[in-house]
Amino acid sequence: MFDYTLDFKNTDFRQHPELDRIGKGEQGVLLVEPYKGEMLPHWRFKTVAEAKKSSTTIYKMFLAYLKADDFPGADMARKFLQMGWTRVRRYTNRKGGRKYDKKTGEPLPRAEDGEKAAAAAVFYERYVAARQHAEYVRQKAEHRTNYESV
């Protein structure tokens, strides 16, 4: 389980990988440093062109983290790719990304945005490639064995 009680502002997870927890889905993606600071400037998804550039850059970072045997970094890159997909899907389904009316609480009508749907597909493809990458799977199992079973 992801530990939200940690002092994220003063913890360098590259120096302390034992503190990192994989968690579910995108947990911790906007907290874990130095990775958040390294990836957030590249995370863009408004258009297909932005999504392609962003997902390519973050996937390259993912591969570099794996090569450096830096599982927390690779996992955060995977989470950024996943978050790219889920956030773009939110904006694909509803203009402004809002699911419910602020005043009434009623669900807002869905309206598919083709550009956003295509951008979401770009992130989804990279997210799946990262999630299934053989070295990522190996390092994930190793990380769980070394740090999460304690």
C-alpha positions as protocol buffer text, in pm:
chain_id: "A"
residue {
  index: 1
  type: MET
  ca { x: 0 y: 0 z: 0 }
}
residue {
  index: 2
  type: PHE
  ca { x: 124 y: 350 z: -80 }
}
residue {
  index: 3
  type: ASP
  ca { x: 239 y: 536 z: 231 }
}
residue {
  index: 4
  type: TYR
  ca { x: 97 y: 890 z: 230 }
}
residue {
  index: 5
  type: THR
  ca { x: 242 y: 964 z: 575 }
}
residue {
  index: 6
  type: LEU
  ca { x: 597 y: 1015 z: 441 }
}
residue {
  index: 7
  type: ASP
  ca { x: 755 y: 1360 z: 425 }
}
residue {
  index: 8
  type: PHE
  ca { x: 752 y: 1388 z: 46 }
}
residue {
  index: 9
  type: LYS
  ca { x: 898 y: 1740 z: 39 }
}
residue {
  index: 10
  type: ASN
  ca { x: 1215 y: 1621 z: 213 }
}
residue {
  index: 11
  type: THR
  ca { x: 1252 y: 1265 z: 85 }
}
residue {
  index: 12
  type: ASP
  ca { x: 1463 y: 1174 z: -218 }
}
residue {
  index: 13
  type: PHE
  ca { x: 1330 y: 839 z: -337 }
}
residue {
  index: 14
  type: ARG
  ca { x: 1633 y: 787 z: -561 }
}
residue {
  index: 15
  type: GLN
  ca { x: 1844 y: 787 z: -246 }
}
residue {
  index: 16
  type: HIS
  ca { x: 1585 y: 589 z: -48 }
}
residue {
  index: 17
  type: PRO
  ca { x: 1416 y: 337 z: -280 }
}
residue {
  index: 18
  type: GLU
  ca { x: 1320 y: 132 z: 24 }
}
residue {
  index: 19
  type: LEU
  ca { x: 1059 y: 397 z: 108 }
}
residue {
  index: 20
  type: ASP
  ca { x: 885 y: 367 z: -228 }
}
residue {
  index: 21
  type: ARG
  ca { x: 566 y: 164 z: -252 }
}
residue {
  index: 22
  type: ILE
  ca { x: 416 y: 72 z: -586 }
}
residue {
  index: 23
  type: GLY
  ca { x: 59 y: 126 z: -471 }
}
residue {
  index: 24
  type: LYS
  ca { x: -238 y: 106 z: -704 }
}
residue {
  index: 25
  type: GLY
  ca { x: -272 y: 286 z: -1031 }
}
residue {
  index: 26
  type: GLU
  ca { x: -127 y: 635 z: -1015 }
}
residue {
  index: 27
  type: GLN
  ca { x: -77 y: 665 z: -638 }
}
residue {
  index: 28
  type: GLY
  ca { x: 202 y: 907 z: -549 }
}
residue {
  index: 29
  type: VAL
  ca { x: 270 y: 1021 z: -904 }
}
residue {
  index: 30
  type: LEU
  ca { x: 258 y: 1390 z: -808 }
}
residue {
  index: 31
  type: LEU
  ca { x: 443 y: 1343 z: -479 }
}
residue {
  index: 32
  type: VAL
  ca { x: 752 y: 1127 z: -528 }
}
residue {
  index: 33
  type: GLU
  ca { x: 1068 y: 1328 z: -589 }
}
residue {
  index: 34
  type: PRO
  ca { x: 1297 y: 1372 z: -770 }
}
residue {
  index: 35
  type: TYR
  ca { x: 1088 y: 1196 z: -1035 }
}
residue {
  index: 36
  type: LYS
  ca { x: 788 y: 1429 z: -1024 }
}
residue {
  index: 37
  type: GLY
  ca { x: 1017 y: 1723 z: -1091 }
}
residue {
  index: 38
  type: GLU
  ca { x: 1193 y: 1540 z: -1373 }
}
residue {
  index: 39
  type: MET
  ca { x: 879 y: 1427 z: -1556 }
}
residue {
  index: 40
  type: LEU
  ca { x: 609 y: 1687 z: -1487 }
}
residue {
  index: 41
  type: PRO
  ca { x: 761 y: 1949 z: -1722 }
}
residue {
  index: 42
  type: HIS
  ca { x: 728 y: 1698 z: -2009 }
}
residue {
  index: 43
  type: TRP
  ca { x: 372 y: 1583 z: -1931 }
}
residue {
  index: 44
  type: ARG
  ca { x: 138 y: 1737 z: -2191 }
}
residue {
  index: 45
  type: PHE
  ca { x: -177 y: 1602 z: -2354 }
}
residue {
  index: 46
  type: LYS
  ca { x: -400 y: 1870 z: -2507 }
}
residue {
  index: 47
  type: THR
  ca { x: -336 y: 1758 z: -2865 }
}
residue {
  index: 48
  type: VAL
  ca { x: -222 y: 1439 z: -3036 }
}
residue {
  index: 49
  type: ALA
  ca { x: 108 y: 1605 z: -3125 }
}
residue {
  index: 50
  type: GLU
  ca { x: 167 y: 1703 z: -2761 }
}
residue {
  index: 51
  type: ALA
  ca { x: 68 y: 1355 z: -2642 }
}
residue {
  index: 52
  type: LYS
  ca { x: 311 y: 1191 z: -2886 }
}
residue {
  index: 53
  type: LYS
  ca { x: 601 y: 1414 z: -2784 }
}
residue {
  index: 54
  type: SER
  ca { x: 520 y: 1385 z: -2414 }
}
residue {
  index: 55
  type: SER
  ca { x: 465 y: 1009 z: -2407 }
}
residue {
  index: 56
  type: THR
  ca { x: 779 y: 950 z: -2613 }
}
residue {
  index: 57
  type: THR
  ca { x: 990 y: 1161 z: -2378 }
}
residue {
  index: 58
  type: ILE
  ca { x: 848 y: 999 z: -2065 }
}
residue {
  index: 59
  type: TYR
  ca { x: 886 y: 650 z: -2214 }
}
residue {
  index: 60
  type: LYS
  ca { x: 1253 y: 726 z: -2291 }
}
residue {
  index: 61
  type: MET
  ca { x: 1292 y: 833 z: -1928 }
}
residue {
  index: 62
  type: PHE
  ca { x: 1123 y: 507 z: -1825 }
}
residue {
  index: 63
  type: LEU
  ca { x: 1381 y: 308 z: -2025 }
}
residue {
  index: 64
  type: ALA
  ca { x: 1667 y: 512 z: -1880 }
}
residue {
  index: 65
  type: TYR
  ca { x: 1545 y: 449 z: -1525 }
}
residue {
  index: 66
  type: LEU
  ca { x: 1524 y: 77 z: -1597 }
}
residue {
  index: 67
  type: LYS
  ca { x: 1875 y: 77 z: -1743 }
}
residue {
  index: 68
  type: ALA
  ca { x: 2002 y: 254 z: -1430 }
}
residue {
  index: 69
  type: ASP
  ca { x: 1823 y: -8 z: -1215 }
}
residue {
  index: 70
  type: ASP
  ca { x: 1615 y: 276 z: -1068 }
}
residue {
  index: 71
  type: PHE
  ca { x: 1280 y: 104 z: -1018 }
}
residue {
  index: 72
  type: PRO
  ca { x: 1108 y: 392 z: -833 }
}
residue {
  index: 73
  type: GLY
  ca { x: 1185 y: 617 z: -1131 }
}
residue {
  index: 74
  type: ALA
  ca { x: 1063 y: 361 z: -1383 }
}
residue {
  index: 75
  type: ASP
  ca { x: 746 y: 308 z: -1184 }
}
residue {
  index: 76
  type: MET
  ca { x: 679 y: 682 z: -1163 }
}
residue {
  index: 77
  type: ALA
  ca { x: 730 y: 709 z: -1541 }
}
residue {
  index: 78
  type: ARG
  ca { x: 479 y: 425 z: -1587 }
}
residue {
  index: 79
  type: LYS
  ca { x: 240 y: 615 z: -1360 }
}
residue {
  index: 80
  type: PHE
  ca { x: 284 y: 937 z: -1560 }
}
residue {
  index: 81
  type: LEU
  ca { x: 199 y: 745 z: -1878 }
}
residue {
  index: 82
  type: GLN
  ca { x: -105 y: 594 z: -1709 }
}
residue {
  index: 83
  type: MET
  ca { x: -210 y: 933 z: -1576 }
}
residue {
  index: 84
  type: GLY
  ca { x: -173 y: 1080 z: -1925 }
}
residue {
  index: 85
  type: TRP
  ca { x: -419 y: 823 z: -2053 }
}
residue {
  index: 86
  type: THR
  ca { x: -671 y: 863 z: -1769 }
}
residue {
  index: 87
  type: ARG
  ca { x: -662 y: 1244 z: -1766 }
}
residue {
  index: 88
  type: VAL
  ca { x: -705 y: 1273 z: -2140 }
}
residue {
  index: 89
  type: ARG
  ca { x: -995 y: 1027 z: -2122 }
}
residue {
  index: 90
  type: ARG
  ca { x: -1161 y: 1255 z: -1868 }
}
residue {
  index: 91
  type: TYR
  ca { x: -1140 y: 1546 z: -2111 }
}
residue {
  index: 92
  type: THR
  ca { x: -1242 y: 1321 z: -2400 }
}
residue {
  index: 93
  type: ASN
  ca { x: -1566 y: 1228 z: -2229 }
}
residue {
  index: 94
  type: ARG
  ca { x: -1664 y: 1571 z: -2099 }
}
residue {
  index: 95
  type: LYS
  ca { x: -1561 y: 1919 z: -2204 }
}
residue {
  index: 96
  type: GLY
  ca { x: -1366 y: 2076 z: -1922 }
}
residue {
  index: 97
  type: GLY
  ca { x: -1309 y: 1734 z: -1764 }
}
residue {
  index: 98
  type: ARG
  ca { x: -1588 y: 1782 z: -1512 }
}
residue {
  index: 99
  type: LYS
  ca { x: -1819 y: 1484 z: -1462 }
}
residue {
  index: 100
  type: TYR
  ca { x: -2083 y: 1652 z: -1243 }
}
residue {
  index: 101
  type: ASP
  ca { x: -2249 y: 1994 z: -1245 }
}
residue {
  index: 102
  type: LYS
  ca { x: -2107 y: 2209 z: -962 }
}
residue {
  index: 103
  type: LYS
  ca { x: -2443 y: 2344 z: -856 }
}
residue {
  index: 104
  type: THR
  ca { x: -2679 y: 2051 z: -899 }
}
residue {
  index: 105
  type: GLY
  ca { x: -2445 y: 1755 z: -866 }
}
residue {
  index: 106
  type: GLU
  ca { x: -2613 y: 1602 z: -1170 }
}
residue {
  index: 107
  type: PRO
  ca { x: -2397 y: 1418 z: -1424 }
}
residue {
  index: 108
  type: LEU
  ca { x: -2300 y: 1636 z: -1718 }
}
residue {
  index: 109
  type: PRO
  ca { x: -2369 y: 1506 z: -2070 }
}
residue {
  index: 110
  type: ARG
  ca { x: -2095 y: 1307 z: -2239 }
}
residue {
  index: 111
  type: ALA
  ca { x: -1951 y: 1434 z: -2564 }
}
residue {
  index: 112
  type: GLU
  ca { x: -1669 y: 1245 z: -2734 }
}
residue {
  index: 113
  type: ASP
  ca { x: -1379 y: 1467 z: -2845 }
}
residue {
  index: 114
  type: GLY
  ca { x: -1196 y: 1290 z: -3129 }
}
residue {
  index: 115
  type: GLU
  ca { x: -869 y: 1478 z: -3082 }
}
residue {
  index: 116
  type: LYS
  ca { x: -860 y: 1397 z: -2711 }
}
residue {
  index: 117
  type: ALA
  ca { x: -955 y: 1034 z: -2776 }
}
residue {
  index: 118
  type: ALA
  ca { x: -661 y: 1002 z: -3015 }
}
residue {
  index: 119
  type: ALA
  ca { x: -427 y: 1166 z: -2759 }
}
residue {
  index: 120
  type: ALA
  ca { x: -550 y: 923 z: -2494 }
}
residue {
  index: 121
  type: ALA
  ca { x: -476 y: 630 z: -2726 }
}
residue {
  index: 122
  type: VAL
  ca { x: -117 y: 754 z: -2765 }
}
residue {
  index: 123
  type: PHE
  ca { x: -63 y: 753 z: -2389 }
}
residue {
  index: 124
  type: TYR
  ca { x: -242 y: 420 z: -2347 }
}
residue {
  index: 125
  type: GLU
  ca { x: -11 y: 250 z: -2598 }
}
residue {
  index: 126
  type: ARG
  ca { x: 300 y: 372 z: -2414 }
}
residue {
  index: 127
  type: TYR
  ca { x: 149 y: 289 z: -2074 }
}
residue {
  index: 128
  type: VAL
  ca { x: 79 y: -71 z: -2178 }
}
residue {
  index: 129
  type: ALA
  ca { x: 428 y: -104 z: -2329 }
}
residue {
  index: 130
  type: ALA
  ca { x: 578 y: 16 z: -2000 }
}
residue {
  index: 131
  type: ARG
  ca { x: 356 y: -200 z: -1781 }
}
residue {
  index: 132
  type: GLN
  ca { x: 443 y: -512 z: -1982 }
}
residue {
  index: 133
  type: HIS
  ca { x: 814 y: -440 z: -2038 }
}
residue {
  index: 134
  type: ALA
  ca { x: 1006 y: -752 z: -1928 }
}
residue {
  index: 135
  type: GLU
  ca { x: 1271 y: -559 z: -1733 }
}
residue {
  index: 136
  type: TYR
  ca { x: 1004 y: -350 z: -1559 }
}
residue {
  index: 137
  type: VAL
  ca { x: 819 y: -667 z: -1457 }
}
residue {
  index: 138
  type: ARG
  ca { x: 1145 y: -816 z: -1325 }
}
residue {
  index: 139
  type: GLN
  ca { x: 1242 y: -504 z: -1128 }
}
residue {
  index: 140
  type: LYS
  ca { x: 889 y: -469 z: -993 }
}
residue {
  index: 141
  type: ALA
  ca { x: 899 y: -823 z: -852 }
}
residue {
  index: 142
  type: GLU
  ca { x: 1245 y: -759 z: -708 }
}
residue {
  index: 143
  type: HIS
  ca { x: 1131 y: -432 z: -549 }
}
residue {
  index: 144
  type: ARG
  ca { x: 832 y: -600 z: -389 }
}
residue {
  index: 145
  type: THR
  ca { x: 1049 y: -882 z: -256 }
}
residue {
  index: 146
  type: ASN
  ca { x: 1319 y: -650 z: -119 }
}
residue {
  index: 147
  type: TYR
  ca { x: 1108 y: -366 z: 20 }
}
residue {
  index: 148
  type: GLU
  ca { x: 736 y: -429 z: 29 }
}
residue {
  index: 149
  type: SER
  ca { x: 730 y: -765 z: 203 }
}
residue {
  index: 150
  type: VAL
  ca { x: 910 y: -619 z: 506 }
}
